[in-house]
Amino acid sequence: MPTTVLVAGFQGSMGQKATAMIKRDPELELAAVYSPHLETTDPAAYELPATTQVFNQLSAMDTRAQVWVDFSTPAGAFENARFALEHGMTPIIGTSGISDDQVAQLTQLAKEQHQAGLLVPNFGLSAVLLMQFAKQAAQYFPDAEIIEMHHADKNDSPSGTAVNTAKMIAAGRKQAPETVENPVETIPGARGANYDDVPIHAVRLPGYVAHEQVLFGGPGEALTIRQDSFDRESFMHGLNIAIKQVNRLTGFAVGLENVL
């Protein structure tokens, strides 16, 4: 039997890619879609299979979906994930902007509900490898900065991938970086955001999709790790794996590497 999937935020760029991928895979079934701003719940209006349920409010939702894939908004993704866990669905969150406190709440709720769940900062395999390599490099190069570059209509800054990369760099360090206290910024914000002594610089420009550089510096040498996602289709392989493997988890986890 195919795994039944609900996609929240199905009309967005990633949501459209996700629904197309699910429809192509005979091992998956697009059981339902959700967006709170829909004027009609007729699947034909969105060129969806007649068997796909369309919902525009959580209170009316009654679905046989097993996995909830979320590409909605930061404001909605947390409540969506809570709803999924409370109604027997396994959430896979691909939306940036989920806070550490919200992750802790979802982790506790998943434990109480005996459910699995997954927050994925980036579905690109190259991005997952970059984060792993960055954590390893931080053992030897504790001084690091991140430059992340995304499309102009990305609402949140910095990206979830950049924040997660900073977390992994901090976890990988064996010594503190040589940070400069009270750096002089002739223009406020010139040194970027700071997450656990990892400066993060966010770029938002037309023509970009998703790109990240991690720069490490040491005495007399430097190391740069970079990954580029040129098309959102590149994220679908990771999403496909996540949908099929997420229920092997025993609780709520962060990062695609947990199901690879």
C-alpha positions in Angstrom: 0.0 0.0 0.0 1.4 3.5 -0.8 2.2 5.9 1.9 -0.6 8.6 2.0 0.7 12.2 2.2 -0.9 15.6 3.0 1.0 18.7 1.7 0.4 22.0 3.5 1.4 25.1 1.6 0.9 23.2 -1.7 0.5 26.3 -3.8 4.0 27.7 -3.0 7.1 27.0 -5.0 8.2 24.0 -2.8 4.7 22.8 -2.3 4.1 22.5 -6.1 7.3 20.6 -6.5 6.3 18.3 -3.6 2.8 17.5 -4.9 4.2 16.8 -8.4 6.9 14.4 -7.0 4.3 12.6 -4.9 2.0 12.1 -7.8 4.8 10.6 -9.9 5.9 8.1 -7.3 3.7 4.9 -7.2 4.9 4.2 -3.6 3.2 7.5 -2.5 -0.3 8.9 -2.7 -1.3 12.6 -2.5 -4.2 12.0 -0.1 -4.8 15.7 0.8 -3.6 19.3 0.5 -4.1 22.2 2.9 -3.9 26.0 2.7 -6.0 28.4 4.9 -6.5 30.9 2.1 -8.4 28.8 -0.5 -11.6 30.0 -1.9 -12.8 26.5 -3.0 -12.0 23.0 -1.9 -12.7 21.5 -5.3 -9.5 19.5 -6.3 -10.2 20.2 -10.0 -9.6 23.9 -9.4 -6.0 23.1 -8.6 -5.5 20.3 -11.2 -5.3 17.7 -8.5 -6.6 14.1 -8.7 -10.3 13.7 -7.8 -9.3 11.5 -4.9 -7.2 14.3 -3.3 -9.0 16.0 -0.4 -8.6 19.8 -0.3 -8.8 21.6 3.1 -8.8 25.3 4.0 -9.2 25.0 7.7 -7.8 22.7 10.3 -11.1 22.3 12.2 -12.7 20.7 9.2 -9.9 18.3 8.5 -10.7 14.6 8.4 -8.1 12.7 6.3 -6.5 9.3 6.0 -3.0 10.9 5.4 -0.2 9.2 7.3 2.5 11.9 6.7 2.1 15.7 6.9 4.6 17.6 4.7 4.7 21.2 5.5 5.9 24.0 3.2 3.6 26.7 4.6 4.8 29.7 6.5 6.8 30.1 9.8 3.7 31.4 11.5 1.6 28.4 10.5 4.1 25.5 10.4 4.3 25.1 14.2 0.6 24.9 14.7 0.3 22.6 11.7 2.9 20.3 13.2 1.1 20.3 16.6 -2.2 19.4 14.8 -0.5 16.6 12.8 1.0 15.0 15.9 -2.3 15.3 17.8 -4.2 13.6 15.0 -2.0 10.6 14.3 0.0 12.1 11.4 3.8 12.2 11.1 5.0 15.8 10.4 7.9 16.6 8.1 8.5 20.3 8.4 10.4 22.0 5.5 9.5 25.5 6.5 12.2 27.8 8.0 11.6 29.9 11.1 10.8 27.2 13.7 12.4 28.4 17.0 14.4 26.3 19.4 11.6 26.6 22.0 9.0 25.3 19.4 11.3 22.4 18.5 11.4 21.5 22.2 7.6 21.7 22.4 7.2 19.5 19.3 9.8 17.0 20.7 7.8 16.7 24.0 4.5 16.4 22.2 5.8 13.7 19.8 7.0 11.8 22.9 3.6 12.1 24.5 1.9 11.0 21.4 4.4 8.2 20.6 4.8 9.7 17.2 7.8 10.4 14.9 8.5 13.8 13.4 11.2 15.6 11.4 12.3 19.2 11.0 14.4 19.5 7.9 16.4 22.8 7.5 17.4 21.7 4.0 16.3 18.7 1.8 19.4 19.1 -0.5 21.9 16.3 0.0 24.7 18.7 -0.8 23.5 21.0 2.1 23.4 18.1 4.5 26.9 17.1 3.6 28.1 20.8 4.0 26.7 20.9 7.5 28.5 17.6 8.4 31.8 18.8 6.9 31.4 22.1 8.7 31.0 20.4 12.0 34.1 18.3 11.4 36.2 21.3 10.2 35.2 23.3 13.3 37.3 20.9 15.4 40.4 22.5 13.8 39.1 25.9 12.7 36.9 27.3 15.5 36.8 30.7 13.7 34.1 30.6 11.1 31.5 32.7 9.3 28.5 31.9 7.1 27.3 33.6 4.0 23.9 32.3 2.9 22.3 33.4 -0.4 18.6 32.9 -1.3 15.9 34.1 -3.7 14.5 37.5 -3.2 11.1 36.4 -2.0 12.4 34.3 0.9 10.7 35.9 3.9 13.0 34.8 6.8 16.6 35.7 7.5 18.9 34.0 8.3 17.8 30.7 6.7 17.1 27.7 8.8 20.0 26.0 7.0 22.4 28.7 8.1 21.2 28.6 11.7 21.5 24.8 11.8 25.0 25.1 10.2 26.0 27.5 13.0 24.7 25.1 15.6 26.8 22.3 14.2 29.9 24.5 14.0 29.4 25.4 17.7 28.9 21.7 18.6 32.1 20.7 16.6 34.4 23.2 18.2 37.0 22.0 20.7 38.1 25.5 21.6 36.6 29.0 21.5 37.0 31.2 18.5 39.2 34.3 18.6 36.3 36.7 18.6 36.8 40.5 18.7 34.9 42.0 21.5 32.8 45.1 20.6 33.7 45.3 16.9 33.4 48.7 15.4 30.5 48.8 12.8 30.5 52.0 10.9 27.1 50.8 9.6 25.1 48.8 12.1 24.7 45.2 11.1 27.9 45.1 9.0 29.2 42.1 10.8 25.9 40.2 10.3 23.9 38.3 12.8 25.6 36.3 15.5 24.6 32.8 16.5 26.8 31.2 19.2 29.9 33.2 18.0 29.2 32.3 14.3 28.5 35.4 12.3 25.8 34.8 9.6 25.4 37.1 6.6 22.1 36.8 4.6 21.8 37.7 0.9 18.4 38.0 -0.8 18.6 38.5 -4.6 16.7 37.7 -7.8 18.2 34.8 -9.7 19.4 32.8 -6.7 17.7 29.7 -5.3 19.6 28.4 -2.2 23.4 28.7 -1.7 25.7 28.7 1.3 29.3 29.3 2.0 31.1 28.5 5.3 34.4 30.3 5.7 37.0 29.0 8.2 40.2 30.9 9.1 43.3 29.9 10.9 46.9 31.0 11.2 48.2 31.4 7.7 45.4 29.4 6.0 41.7 29.3 5.2 39.1 26.8 4.2 35.8 27.4 2.3 33.0 24.9 2.0 30.2 25.8 -0.4 27.0 24.2 -1.7 24.7 25.4 -4.4 21.1 24.4 -5.2 20.2 25.7 -8.7 16.7 24.3 -8.9 14.1 23.4 -6.3 13.8 20.0 -8.0 17.1 19.1 -6.3 15.2 19.0 -2.9 12.8 16.4 -4.0 15.1 13.4 -3.7 15.7 14.3 0.0 12.0 14.9 0.6 11.2 11.5 -1.0 13.6 9.8 1.3 12.2 11.6 4.3 8.6 10.6 3.6 9.5 7.0 3.2 11.9 6.7 6.1 10.5 9.1 8.8 8.6 6.5 10.7 11.8 4.7 11.4 12.4 7.5 13.9 11.4 7.0 17.5 10.7 10.6 18.2 11.1 14.2 16.8 14.4 14.9 15.1 16.1 17.8 13.3 18.0 17.2 10.1 17.7 15.0 7.0 20.7 13.1 8.1 18.6 11.3 10.7 16.8 9.3 8.0 19.6 8.8 5.5 
